[in-house]
């Protein structure tokens, strides 16, 4: 139980760091900590992949003309 709680605490911290990790905004030490967590946590790794895909979609459509509202 204690190990599971520690894992949940780590995931809660990662929830805040993963978007910054995906955007390349973390310093080397923090980025490495996130990378290590993603290697052992399928849920957080899936979240990171979702955000990476979203970033790619935004980048791809950023140049497209958006209709005026």
Steps between C-alpha positions, in 0.01 A plus 500: 500500500778743586670440164175561317448825689852614415429421134177704511686792657762480226229492235334805653831690472549377145152622405638852538835430334401291198360793295820698563706191413316456170552867418873480586469753781671300779862523603714193444462362853121526502468366145707196598277439805190513280662272242582243770144512632356455152718190458328331795149646495274399209225747599729802502676380184161481328421854616831624361428333164156664491651841562771441240234410243298809593810717457561350157139565397516859620830559320364346181183710502659823626570616148157418367251779446243509776153621403389827653224475756 
